[in-house]
Amino acid sequence: MKLSPSDYREVISDLLGRGRACETRMRGKSMRPTVEDGDLVVLRKLDPDDLRPGDIVLFVTSDGYPVCHRVVRVSGAGEQRRVQTWGDAIPWPDLPVPMGSVLGRVESVKSGDGEVSREALVSRFRLALLRRRLALLIPGLIRLRHPRTRRRCTLGGPPRALRG
């Protein structure tokens, strides 16, 4: 079953808003190698005060599309608080989004290799930063694509509530 982006947001917001964790399949290559195309991610409701650089979050872009990328900066306070994200495999950051656009945080990633916890995902943040810095120093290390044609790590199947 395939849901529209707005239906997807509604289902995930409802599940996370009730304090439930949910599991959904990711599509795209923007978070490689941390999250591969087809991996399952477990999402939980996010306490905005607990958000840190290195966390992977599900947020809604200004055009209403749900995307899962890594937090690189949190700025501002109160209603002006904004989150800037960056896909691990993309050479440029996303535009900052308001904190209210962040739906939840990835607590773990399940793939054929097993399950990776949030703590391990955050530690991989350092590797992503190193790779990004090398790409800036050595032109052509990664193939650049025009921002409008880049692939994003998106949602690939209906979310499913988890027990507990």
Secondary structure, 3 states (H helix, E strand, C coil): CCCCHHHHHHHHHHHHHCCCCEEEEEECCCCCCCCCCCCEEEEECCCHHHCCCCCEEEEECCCCCEEEEEEEEEECCHHHCEEEEECCCCCCCCCCEEHHHEEEEEEEEEECCEEEEHHHHHHHHHHHHHHHHHHHHCCCCCCCCCHHHCCCCEECCCCEECCC
